[in-house]
């Protein structure tokens, strides 16, 4: 992609494994057989021959072009966008994506239920290894999914026991596999459509898509019953969940354990509605 550059001074070139950016590069572009344009351009280029990476690059450029139509894109913005692409392409697919795919299905469905991907993507984690799925100020949401009827989920101790005054809500979904149900591919496509003019937020979706090995357009991913999952959604305060009530001892970290939420009181609807509204 070539973006006309203002001024006559070239900026530093940057390159990552799969993408490069040159600022204020002197170019001669051939528009047709006879017509050419000379000048300085910012040049953003995909350096990978992998089809899935190239497809992702083009998808994000389409989102960027939506922004271009509303005005000039500065070199600083392109530099930030380049770094976003570099982080995205550094995400390595999970060796066994089953867990990542199920979790992503739950996160995307939850966003659809509570207001849409475009409304919640800015609060979404920037990579799949963050402690909480959604964060804003001191508020946190952790989405948990399980297949079956028992509301038992695996937690990191630091998701349930916090020391920084965080308000942590757990969104619990019970899933039932259904080959004719809502596929992960369908949810990803819906998210891409909603974020088609928001390149920074779209990059988040593409990062988790890449981590879950869902970049291949032929991959459907898991399918679950949408109606059952939506009906099963229940919210709990982390402070009410069964948990160890002290921090991890010195030299101990990343403690995980399973928690049965079946006897935990749910957040009342009026309280949950008020709390979620403060995110917006």
C-alpha positions as CSV (number, residue, x, y, z in Angstrom):
1,X,0.0,0.0,0.0
2,X,1.3,3.4,-1.0
3,X,0.1,6.5,0.9
4,X,1.2,10.0,-0.3
5,X,3.6,11.5,2.2
6,X,3.7,15.1,3.2
7,X,7.1,16.9,3.2
8,X,10.4,15.9,1.6
9,X,12.1,14.1,4.5
10,X,12.2,10.3,4.6
11,X,11.6,8.5,7.9
12,X,13.3,5.4,9.3
13,X,12.3,2.1,7.6
14,X,11.0,-0.7,9.9
15,X,10.7,-4.4,9.2
16,X,9.3,-7.4,11.1
17,X,9.1,-11.0,10.0
18,X,6.0,-10.6,7.9
19,X,5.5,-6.8,7.3
20,X,7.6,-3.7,6.6
21,X,7.0,0.0,6.6
22,X,9.0,2.7,4.7
23,X,8.3,6.4,5.5
24,X,8.7,9.0,2.8
25,X,10.2,6.7,0.2
26,X,10.9,8.2,-3.2
27,X,8.7,6.2,-5.7
28,X,7.5,6.1,-9.2
29,X,4.2,4.4,-9.5
30,X,2.8,3.2,-12.7
31,X,-1.0,3.5,-12.7
32,X,-1.4,2.3,-16.3
33,X,0.6,1.5,-19.3
34,X,1.4,5.2,-20.0
35,X,0.5,7.0,-16.8
36,X,2.9,7.3,-13.8
37,X,3.1,9.2,-10.6
38,X,6.3,10.2,-8.9
39,X,6.8,11.4,-5.3
40,X,7.3,10.4,-1.7
41,X,5.1,7.7,-0.3
42,X,4.7,5.8,2.9
43,X,5.0,2.1,1.8
44,X,3.3,-0.6,3.9
45,X,4.1,-4.1,2.5
46,X,3.4,-7.7,3.4
47,X,6.7,-9.7,3.4
48,X,5.1,-13.2,3.7
49,X,4.2,-15.6,1.0
50,X,1.9,-17.5,3.4
51,X,-1.7,-17.2,1.9
52,X,-3.4,-16.9,5.3
53,X,-1.0,-14.1,6.4
54,X,-1.5,-12.3,3.1
55,X,-5.3,-12.6,3.5
56,X,-5.1,-11.2,7.0
57,X,-2.9,-8.3,5.8
58,X,-5.4,-7.4,3.0
59,X,-8.3,-7.7,5.5
60,X,-6.7,-5.2,7.8
61,X,-5.7,-2.9,5.0
62,X,-9.3,-2.8,3.9
63,X,-10.2,-1.6,7.4
64,X,-7.4,1.0,7.2
65,X,-8.6,2.2,3.8
66,X,-12.0,3.0,5.4
67,X,-10.2,5.4,7.7
68,X,-8.2,6.8,4.8
69,X,-11.3,7.9,3.1
70,X,-12.1,10.3,5.9
71,X,-8.8,12.2,5.7
72,X,-5.0,12.0,5.6
73,X,-3.3,9.3,7.6
74,X,-0.2,10.6,9.3
75,X,3.1,8.7,9.5
76,X,2.7,8.3,13.3
77,X,-0.6,6.5,12.7
78,X,1.0,4.2,10.1
79,X,3.9,3.5,12.5
80,X,1.4,2.5,15.2
81,X,-0.5,0.4,12.6
82,X,2.7,-1.3,11.5
83,X,3.5,-2.3,15.2
84,X,0.0,-3.6,15.5
85,X,0.5,-5.8,12.4
86,X,3.9,-6.9,13.7
87,X,2.4,-8.0,17.1
88,X,-0.4,-9.8,15.3
89,X,1.9,-11.8,13.0
90,X,4.1,-12.7,15.9
91,X,1.2,-14.7,17.5
92,X,2.0,-18.4,17.1
93,X,-0.9,-20.9,16.6
94,X,-1.6,-23.1,19.6
95,X,-0.3,-26.7,19.3
96,X,-3.7,-28.0,20.3
97,X,-6.3,-25.3,19.6
98,X,-9.4,-27.1,21.1
99,X,-9.4,-25.0,24.3
100,X,-8.7,-21.7,22.5
101,X,-11.5,-22.3,20.0
102,X,-14.0,-23.1,22.6
103,X,-13.0,-20.0,24.7
104,X,-13.1,-17.8,21.6
105,X,-16.6,-19.0,20.7
106,X,-17.8,-18.1,24.2
107,X,-16.2,-14.6,24.1
108,X,-17.6,-13.7,20.7
109,X,-21.1,-15.0,21.7
110,X,-21.0,-13.0,24.9
111,X,-20.2,-9.8,23.0
112,X,-23.1,-10.5,20.7
113,X,-25.4,-10.9,23.6
114,X,-24.4,-7.8,25.6
115,X,-24.2,-5.2,22.8
116,X,-22.1,-6.4,19.9
117,X,-18.5,-6.9,19.0
118,X,-18.0,-3.2,18.0
119,X,-19.2,-2.0,21.4
120,X,-17.0,-4.3,23.4
121,X,-13.9,-4.9,21.3
122,X,-12.0,-2.0,22.8
123,X,-12.2,-3.6,26.2
124,X,-11.2,-7.0,24.9
125,X,-7.8,-8.5,25.7
126,X,-5.0,-7.6,23.4
127,X,-3.7,-11.2,23.3
128,X,-5.0,-14.6,24.4
129,X,-2.7,-14.8,27.4
130,X,-4.0,-11.8,29.4
131,X,-5.4,-12.6,32.8
132,X,-8.9,-11.3,32.1
133,X,-10.9,-11.3,28.9
134,X,-12.3,-7.7,29.2
135,X,-10.8,-4.8,31.2
136,X,-11.7,-1.2,31.8
137,X,-10.4,0.9,34.7
138,X,-10.9,-1.3,37.8
139,X,-13.6,-3.5,36.1
140,X,-12.9,-7.0,34.8
141,X,-14.9,-9.7,33.0
142,X,-13.7,-13.3,32.7
143,X,-15.7,-15.6,30.3
144,X,-15.8,-19.3,31.2
145,X,-17.3,-22.1,29.1
146,X,-17.8,-25.8,29.7
147,X,-19.4,-28.6,27.7
148,X,-22.0,-30.4,29.8
149,X,-24.5,-29.6,32.6
150,X,-22.1,-28.9,35.5
151,X,-21.1,-25.3,36.0
152,X,-17.5,-26.2,36.8
153,X,-14.7,-24.0,35.4
154,X,-10.9,-23.8,35.7
155,X,-9.5,-20.6,37.1
156,X,-6.1,-19.0,37.7
157,X,-6.0,-18.1,41.4
158,X,-5.2,-14.5,40.5
159,X,-8.5,-14.3,38.6
160,X,-10.5,-15.0,41.8
161,X,-8.2,-13.5,44.4
162,X,-7.2,-9.9,43.5
163,X,-5.4,-7.3,45.6
164,X,-5.8,-4.2,43.5
165,X,-9.4,-3.3,44.2
166,X,-10.6,-4.9,41.0
167,X,-14.3,-5.7,40.4
168,X,-14.3,-9.1,38.7
169,X,-17.4,-10.6,37.2
170,X,-17.5,-14.2,35.8
171,X,-19.7,-14.8,32.7
172,X,-20.4,-18.6,32.7
173,X,-21.7,-20.4,29.6
174,X,-22.8,-24.1,29.4
175,X,-22.2,-25.4,25.9
176,X,-23.8,-28.3,23.9
177,X,-22.1,-29.5,20.8
178,X,-24.3,-29.3,17.8
179,X,-23.0,-29.9,14.2
180,X,-25.9,-27.8,12.9
181,X,-25.4,-25.1,15.4
182,X,-23.5,-21.8,15.4
183,X,-20.0,-22.3,14.2
184,X,-16.9,-20.4,15.4
185,X,-16.2,-19.5,11.8
186,X,-19.7,-17.8,11.6
187,X,-19.0,-15.8,14.8
188,X,-15.6,-14.7,13.5
189,X,-17.1,-13.6,10.2
190,X,-19.8,-11.6,12.1
191,X,-17.0,-9.9,14.2
192,X,-15.0,-9.1,11.1
193,X,-18.0,-7.4,9.5
194,X,-18.7,-5.3,12.7
195,X,-15.1,-4.2,13.0
196,X,-14.5,-3.6,9.3
197,X,-13.7,0.1,9.8
198,X,-11.9,-0.3,13.1
199,X,-8.4,-1.7,12.2
200,X,-7.0,-1.6,15.7
201,X,-9.9,-3.6,17.1
202,X,-10.0,-5.9,14.1
203,X,-6.4,-6.8,14.8
204,X,-7.4,-8.1,18.2
205,X,-9.9,-10.5,16.6
206,X,-7.3,-11.6,14.0
207,X,-4.7,-12.2,16.7
208,X,-7.0,-14.6,18.6
209,X,-8.2,-16.1,15.3
210,X,-4.5,-16.8,14.5
211,X,-3.8,-18.3,17.9
212,X,-6.8,-20.6,17.6
213,X,-5.7,-21.8,14.1
214,X,-8.8,-20.4,12.5
215,X,-7.1,-18.3,9.8
216,X,-7.8,-21.0,7.2
217,X,-11.1,-20.0,5.5
218,X,-12.0,-23.7,5.1
219,X,-11.8,-24.3,8.9
220,X,-15.3,-24.2,10.5
221,X,-14.2,-24.7,14.1
222,X,-16.5,-26.0,16.8
223,X,-20.3,-25.6,16.5
224,X,-22.5,-25.2,19.6
225,X,-26.2,-24.7,20.2
226,X,-26.6,-20.9,20.3
227,X,-30.0,-21.0,22.0
228,X,-28.9,-23.3,24.8
229,X,-25.7,-21.3,25.4
230,X,-27.5,-18.0,25.6
231,X,-30.1,-19.4,28.0
232,X,-27.4,-20.8,30.2
233,X,-25.5,-17.5,30.6
234,X,-25.1,-16.7,34.3
235,X,-23.0,-14.0,36.0
236,X,-21.2,-14.2,39.3
237,X,-18.9,-12.0,41.3
238,X,-15.5,-13.5,41.7
239,X,-15.5,-12.6,45.4
240,X,-18.5,-14.8,45.9
241,X,-17.0,-17.9,44.2
242,X,-15.3,-20.7,46.2
243,X,-11.6,-19.9,46.3
244,X,-8.5,-19.7,48.4
245,X,-8.7,-16.5,50.3
246,X,-5.0,-15.7,50.6
247,X,-2.4,-14.8,48.0
248,X,0.0,-17.4,46.6
249,X,2.9,-18.0,48.9
250,X,6.4,-16.8,48.0
251,X,8.0,-18.7,45.0
252,X,4.6,-20.0,44.0
253,X,2.8,-18.6,40.9
254,X,0.3,-19.5,38.1
255,X,-1.8,-21.6,40.5
256,X,-4.9,-23.0,38.8
257,X,-7.9,-25.0,40.2
258,X,-11.4,-26.0,39.3
259,X,-14.4,-24.2,40.9
260,X,-18.0,-25.4,41.0
261,X,-20.2,-22.3,40.7
262,X,-23.5,-24.2,41.1
263,X,-24.0,-23.0,44.7
264,X,-22.7,-19.5,44.1
265,X,-25.3,-16.7,44.1
266,X,-25.8,-15.0,40.7
267,X,-25.5,-11.3,40.3
268,X,-29.0,-9.8,40.5
269,X,-30.2,-8.5,37.1
270,X,-30.6,-4.8,38.2
271,X,-27.1,-4.8,39.7
272,X,-25.5,-6.4,36.6
273,X,-27.3,-4.1,34.2
274,X,-26.1,-1.0,36.1
275,X,-22.5,-2.4,36.3
276,X,-22.3,-3.2,32.6
277,X,-23.7,0.2,31.6
278,X,-20.8,1.9,33.4
279,X,-18.4,0.2,30.8
280,X,-20.1,2.2,28.0
